[in-house]
């Protein structure tokens, strides 16, 4: 997921994207704990995607104030 794509989204869409990514990250952590996750690199990718979304959310909220 590229930052340029995320910057085109609205605040509501970004918040929903963040919630979805957090949910997927949690599910991946559960799968890791139960030994069902094959690709552990997904955890790192989820963390980075969440950080990207949160950073852009913070930028947009700061710009509107």
VENGI-V24179 format. One record per backbone hydrogen bond with DSSP energy under -0.5 kcal/mol. NH is the residue of the N-H (numbers start at 1). CO is the residue of the C=O. Records with the same first field share a line. If there is no record, write none. Layout:
BEGIN
NH=CO + CO
END
This chain:
BEGIN
5=2
6=2
7=3
8=4 + 5
9=6
14=10
15=11
16=12
17=13
18=14
19=15
20=16
21=17
22=18
23=19
24=20
25=21
26=22
27=23
28=24
29=25
30=26
31=27
32=28
33=29
34=30
35=32
36=31
37=31
38=36
40=38
42=39
43=40
44=40
45=41
46=42
47=43
48=44
49=45
50=46
51=47
52=48
53=49
54=50
55=51
56=52
57=53
58=54
59=55
60=56
61=57
62=58
63=59
64=60
65=61
END
